[in-house]
Amino acid sequence: MSHHHHNDADRHAGKRREKHDDDHNEKKACVIFSTSSPSDAERLASALVESGHVACVNIVPGVVSVYRWKGQIERSGECLLIIKCPRANVRAAVETLVKAHPYEVPEAIVMKVKGGHPEYLNWVLESAPGSPRGESNTSESLDPVPQRPAEG
């Protein structure tokens, strides 16, 4: 009989641990962002990491996007940025990206991180505490790309 109670206690302890892990994981986010050229991707990735808001940016070249734009089906080559950062920094990261991006409607999709390798997730939090000390406005370090000429 006592063995049965022991299992119930283990089960409840496990649920408590899972809940704690979920709360801890909720502090991280992943942002998916696309840009047209490898040079834009490199510039944006460097600026994001230098800003202190982002721990890591993966640049995935050779992505093909097919989408509807202004009534037409478009197809274009792009680079995908996979951005890892604390959730507290998502707004600043997305604002930086949108300001510096040549697209009229830049893609920025934010996803919660529900789990992963604990040491990596802790590194994300430690590596992106926010703006580096001594910098009052990190967006100034990112020169906007000239807007594409309006078509038509």
C-alpha positions, 0 to 999 in steps of 0.5 A: 500500500505504501508503495502505491502512495510513493508512485503517486508522490513521484507522479505529482513531483514529476508534474510539478517539475514539468510545470517549472520547466514550461515556465522556464522555457516560456522565457525564450522565443524563436523569430522566423524572418525572411529577407531577399539577399544574403548581404541583407541577411548578414547585416541584419543578423550581425546587428541583432546579435550586436544589439544584445537583444538576440543570442543567435541568428541562423541564416538559411540561404536558398529559400524559395517563397511562393506567395500572393502579392497585390493579386499576383502569384509571386515566387522569389529567392530569399534567405530565412533568418531563425532568431533565438532570443529571450521573449522579453527582447522579441519586441525590440528585435522585431522593431529593429528588423522591420525598420531596417528591412526593404520589404513593404510588409516584412515577415516576422513570425514569433514562436514560443519555445516549449522545450529544448536542450536546457544548457542551450536555452539557458545560454540564450537567456544569458547571451541576450540580456538586452541592450549592451551597457553604455548604448542608449539606442541600439537601432542607430547602429543599423543603417536602413536599407534603401527602399526599393523603387515603387513599381508602376 
